[in-house]
Amino acid sequence: MGYWIVLFLAGCMEIVGVFALKKFTMSRKKIFLLGIIAQFSLSFSLLSYAMQGISMGVAYAVWTGIGAGGGVILGILLFGERKSTLKLTFVTLIILSSMGLKFLSS
C-alpha cells in the first residue's frame, strides 16, 4: 500500500509543477521556474520509487491520470479556464480509469 501513497503524492507534485509552470508563463518570475524544477524533480523521484512496487505501465498511467485530471481541475478553479459538461465528463473518466487500474493491480 505504501507504494500507492507515494504514487499519489507523485501525482500531486505533478499538479503543483503544472501550477508553477502556468504561473511562470503568466508572470515570468524566476521563483516559479525554481518551483517547476523542484516539483517535477520530486514528482519524478516519487514516481521512480513507486515503480519499485507497482508495474511501470500501471504506475505511469495512474501518475499521468492524476496530473492530467488535476491540471484540468486546477485550470478551471484557479485560472478561469472554460469548463463544460463534456470536459468534466472526460476528466472524471480519467480519474475513474486511474482508480480502476489501482484496484485491478492490487
Beta strands, then each sheet from edge to edge (+ up, - down):
end
